[in-house]
Amino acid sequence: MERHLVVELRSIVEPLALKELFPSPQPLEVELGCGDASFLVELARRHPERNFIGVERLLGRIAKLDRKGRRKIFLRTDDAPYFLQMNEVFATDTRFQKIETPAALAELLTDFEKDFRAKGIGTRRAAYQLNS
């Protein structure tokens, strides 16, 4: 069964079963009218100690978000302990499988990587995708 980020509501009047949606109980933030969820994704990246729900009524935007969310995940960092921690998290989650970072993506350097390389600091990379 393919996993989706889009959750179809059982009812518009019954409360959401948050325990079914999130692996850990954390403060919840909701964005109404999340569009393609770019803002929400960045906010979630910055605040892993919170759970987030985006609400959107336009089906095309929801479909785009779902496709976007099921892509491969690419990790890059110059911080060795953080890189190890990220890999350990993905290794314990059977929903993900490790894959090779696509060459075209590996060739693109972030602004941070450019700065690090200029200073002689290497970066680490890994890639994961959701299992079908």
PyMOL commands that set and color helices and strands:
alter all, ss='L'
color gray80, all
select helices_A, chain A and resi 18-21+38-46+59-69+80-92+103-107+111-118
alter helices_A, ss='H'
color red, helices_A
select strands_A, chain A and resi 28-32+51-55+73-77+96-99+124-130
alter strands_A, ss='S'
color yellow, strands_A
deselect
rebuild
show_as cartoon
